[in-house]
Every structure is written in C-alpha cells, then in structure tokens.
Amino acid sequence: LYLYFTHPMFLRTATMKTIKTMGAAYIAFEALEYAGILKDARVSNDNRKLMAQTRDYVLRTVDGIRHDMRTQLHPTKIQGRLKKSMEKDKAGTTGFGTGAFLG
C-alpha cells in the first residue's frame, strides 16, 4: 500500500492492469480445470512434458520477480533512496516540508 502512494500514476495503472489480468487468467484456468478440459490436456506424454516445462519456466520467472522485489523494494533501500534524493534537492525538500506544515 505504501508503494501505491509513492509511485507515479503510470506505474500504478500498469500494476493494477497486470494484477487484474493475472486474476482473470487465474479464474479462467480454474473454470477450465473445473470443467475438466485441462485434465484431458494432461493425458499424453508430450503434453505432460510441455506442462512441466511451462511450470518450470513460470516458477523461475516468479522467483526472479520475487527476488528482484525483495532486493529493490527493501525498506532500508527505499529509505536510503529517499534520503539521498532529499539531500540532493534541499530547496525542494524545504519547500515541501514548509508547505506540508503550513498547509
């Protein structure tokens, strides 16, 4: 939730679209599973091999994203970046603080 308020609008929009798309895909695949369509797809050995390769690829990708998020979105790193940018732009930081105090 903290990141939602601190990032530009285009990042929020892209993130929300991604989350909605992933949610819709999950629901669609659950419906296909419930209907039994995916069970038929697992019958042949070729399909099983393809499913295993796809699963491994998805797991590697998700693990990479998780790792990147842990390293880039670590609270200490975010705090360091904010502090560095505030020190770099002292006039802007002073104006922002004054406006927040008086506003």
Backbone as numpy.savetxt, mean C-alpha at the origin, in Angstrom:
# Nx Ny Nz CAx CAy CAz Cx Cy Cz
-3.54 5.67 9.05 -4.37 6.86 9.05 -3.50 8.11 9.05
-2.38 8.07 9.75 -1.48 9.21 9.80 -0.98 9.56 8.40
-0.64 8.54 7.63 -0.11 8.77 6.29 -1.16 9.37 5.37
-2.43 9.08 5.63 -3.49 9.59 4.78 -3.53 11.12 4.82
-3.24 11.72 5.96 -3.31 13.16 6.10 -2.02 13.87 5.73
-0.93 13.15 5.60 0.35 13.80 5.36 0.84 13.68 3.92
0.14 12.98 3.07 0.59 12.79 1.69 -0.31 13.56 0.72
0.21 13.87 -0.44 -0.57 14.63 -1.44 -1.83 13.88 -1.88
-2.74 14.62 -2.44 -4.03 14.08 -2.85 -3.89 12.97 -3.88
-2.97 13.12 -4.85 -2.86 12.09 -5.88 -2.40 10.76 -5.30
-1.58 10.79 -4.26 -1.18 9.53 -3.63 -2.35 8.89 -2.89
-3.16 9.73 -2.25 -4.33 9.19 -1.55 -5.30 8.58 -2.53
-5.52 9.27 -3.66 -6.45 8.76 -4.67 -5.94 7.45 -5.25
-4.66 7.39 -5.57 -4.09 6.16 -6.13 -4.16 5.02 -5.12
-3.88 5.32 -3.85 -3.94 4.30 -2.81 -5.34 3.77 -2.64
-6.32 4.65 -2.61 -7.70 4.22 -2.43 -8.18 3.41 -3.63
-7.80 3.80 -4.84 -8.19 3.04 -6.03 -7.57 1.65 -5.99
-6.32 1.57 -5.57 -5.64 0.28 -5.47 -6.33 -0.61 -4.45
-6.66 -0.06 -3.30 -7.32 -0.84 -2.25 -8.69 -1.31 -2.72
-9.44 -0.44 -3.39 -10.76 -0.82 -3.89 -10.66 -1.90 -4.96
-9.68 -1.78 -5.86 -9.50 -2.77 -6.91 -9.12 -4.13 -6.31
-8.21 -4.12 -5.34 -7.82 -5.37 -4.70 -9.00 -5.99 -3.96
-9.81 -5.17 -3.31 -10.98 -5.68 -2.62 -11.98 -6.29 -3.59
-12.20 -5.62 -4.73 -13.13 -6.15 -5.73 -12.60 -7.46 -6.32
-11.29 -7.53 -6.57 -10.71 -8.77 -7.10 -10.85 -9.90 -6.09
-10.64 -9.60 -4.83 -10.78 -10.62 -3.78 -12.21 -11.15 -3.75
-13.17 -10.25 -3.78 -14.57 -10.67 -3.74 -14.92 -11.50 -4.98
-14.41 -11.07 -6.16 -14.69 -11.82 -7.39 -14.11 -13.23 -7.31
-12.88 -13.35 -6.82 -12.27 -14.68 -6.73 -12.95 -15.55 -5.68
-13.42 -14.94 -4.61 -14.17 -15.70 -3.61 -15.48 -16.22 -4.21
-16.13 -15.39 -5.03 -17.38 -15.83 -5.68 -17.10 -16.97 -6.65
-15.99 -16.88 -7.40 -15.62 -17.97 -8.32 -15.31 -19.25 -7.55
-14.65 -19.12 -6.43 -14.34 -20.29 -5.60 -15.62 -20.92 -5.06
-16.52 -20.08 -4.59 -17.78 -20.58 -4.04 -18.61 -21.29 -5.11
-18.55 -20.76 -6.34 -19.30 -21.36 -7.45 -18.64 -22.65 -7.94
-17.41 -22.91 -7.53 -16.73 -24.14 -7.92 -15.94 -24.03 -9.21
-15.87 -22.85 -9.77 -15.16 -22.67 -11.04 -13.65 -22.82 -10.85
-13.13 -22.32 -9.74 -11.69 -22.42 -9.52 -11.26 -23.85 -9.17
-12.17 -24.65 -8.63 -11.83 -26.04 -8.32 -11.54 -26.81 -9.60
-12.32 -26.52 -10.65 -12.09 -27.18 -11.94 -10.77 -26.75 -12.55
-10.34 -25.55 -12.27 -9.08 -25.05 -12.84 -7.87 -25.74 -12.22
-8.02 -26.33 -11.04 -6.89 -26.96 -10.36 -6.71 -28.44 -10.72
-7.55 -28.95 -11.57 -7.56 -30.39 -11.84 -6.31 -30.85 -12.58
-5.91 -30.17 -13.65 -4.77 -30.65 -14.44 -3.44 -30.25 -13.78
-2.40 -31.04 -14.10 -1.07 -30.76 -13.55 -0.51 -29.44 -14.06
-0.78 -29.12 -15.33 -0.30 -27.86 -15.89 -0.90 -26.68 -15.13
-2.19 -26.77 -14.86 -2.84 -25.68 -14.12 -2.31 -25.60 -12.69
-2.05 -26.73 -12.07 -1.49 -26.72 -10.72 -0.12 -26.07 -10.69
0.69 -26.40 -11.71 2.02 -25.80 -11.78 1.91 -24.29 -12.00
1.00 -23.87 -12.87 0.80 -22.46 -13.14 0.29 -21.74 -11.87
-0.63 -22.38 -11.16 -1.16 -21.79 -9.92 -0.05 -21.66 -8.88
0.82 -22.65 -8.79 1.92 -22.60 -7.82 2.90 -21.47 -8.19
3.20 -21.33 -9.48 4.09 -20.26 -9.91 3.47 -18.89 -9.65
2.18 -18.78 -9.92 1.49 -17.51 -9.68 1.47 -17.18 -8.20
1.18 -18.19 -7.38 1.17 -17.98 -5.93 2.53 -17.52 -5.44
3.59 -18.19 -5.91 4.94 -17.80 -5.50 5.28 -16.38 -5.92
4.89 -16.01 -7.13 5.14 -14.66 -7.62 4.41 -13.63 -6.76
3.14 -13.89 -6.49 2.35 -12.96 -5.68 2.94 -12.85 -4.28
3.33 -13.97 -3.69 3.91 -13.94 -2.35 5.22 -13.16 -2.32
6.06 -13.34 -3.34 7.32 -12.59 -3.41 7.04 -11.09 -3.55
6.06 -10.75 -4.39 5.74 -9.34 -4.61 5.18 -8.71 -3.34
4.26 -9.39 -2.68 3.68 -8.86 -1.45 4.74 -8.74 -0.37
5.64 -9.71 -0.28 6.71 -9.63 0.70 7.64 -8.45 0.41
7.91 -8.21 -0.87 8.73 -7.06 -1.24 8.07 -5.74 -0.86
6.76 -5.65 -1.11 6.02 -4.44 -0.74 6.03 -4.26 0.77
5.81 -5.35 1.50 5.82 -5.29 2.96 7.17 -4.83 3.48
8.23 -5.37 2.89 9.59 -5.00 3.31 9.85 -3.52 3.02
9.46 -3.06 1.83 9.65 -1.65 1.49 8.86 -0.74 2.42
7.64 -1.14 2.74 6.83 -0.32 3.63 7.46 -0.25 5.02
7.98 -1.37 5.49 8.61 -1.37 6.81 9.83 -0.48 6.86
10.62 -0.49 5.79 11.84 0.32 5.80 11.55 1.79 5.52
10.64 2.09 4.60 10.39 3.47 4.21 9.40 4.18 5.12
8.46 3.45 5.69 7.42 4.08 6.50 7.64 3.88 8.00
8.86 3.60 8.37 9.19 3.44 9.78 9.04 4.81 10.46
8.36 4.87 11.62 8.14 6.17 12.27 9.40 6.98 12.52
10.49 6.32 12.84 11.74 7.05 13.08 12.24 7.72 11.80
12.13 7.01 10.67 12.57 7.60 9.40 11.66 8.75 9.00
10.36 8.59 9.20 9.43 9.67 8.87 9.73 10.89 9.73
9.95 10.67 11.00 10.26 11.78 11.90 11.56 12.46 11.47
12.56 11.67 11.08 13.82 12.24 10.62 13.65 13.07 9.36
12.83 12.57 8.41 12.59 13.33 7.18 11.87 14.64 7.47
10.86 14.58 8.35 10.14 15.81 8.70 11.06 16.82 9.38
11.88 16.34 10.30 12.80 17.23 11.01 13.80 17.85 10.04
14.30 17.04 9.12 15.27 17.53 8.15 14.64 18.59 7.24
13.41 18.35 6.79 12.76 19.33 5.92 12.40 20.60 6.68
12.05 20.47 7.95 11.74 21.65 8.75 12.99 22.49 9.01
14.13 21.83 9.22 15.38 22.56 9.42 15.83 23.23 8.12
15.54 22.58 7.00 15.93 23.11 5.71 15.14 24.38 5.37
13.87 24.41 5.73 13.00 25.54 5.43 12.52 26.17 6.73
13.43 26.86 7.41 13.10 27.43 8.73 12.03 28.52 8.64
12.07 29.34 7.59 11.07 30.41 7.46 9.68 29.81 7.27
9.57 28.81 6.45 8.28 28.15 6.23 7.77 27.48 7.48
8.67 26.84 8.21 8.29 26.18 9.45 7.82 27.19 10.49
8.52 28.31 10.58 8.13 29.36 11.51 6.76 29.93 11.14
6.56 30.18 9.86 5.26 30.69 9.40 4.14 29.71 9.64
4.40 28.44 9.39 3.39 27.41 9.62 3.03 27.31 11.10
4.06 27.34 11.95 3.82 27.26 13.40 3.08 28.49 13.92
3.44 29.66 13.41 2.77 30.89 13.83 1.32 30.89 13.38
1.09 30.48 12.14 -0.28 30.42 11.63 -1.13 29.42 12.37
-0.55 28.29 12.73 -1.28 27.29 13.49 -1.59 27.79 14.88
-0.67 28.53 15.46 -0.87 29.05 16.83 -1.93 30.16 16.84
-1.83 31.07 15.89 -2.75 32.22 15.86 -4.08 31.89 15.21
-4.09 30.90 14.31 -5.31 30.56 13.55 -6.25 29.80 14.37
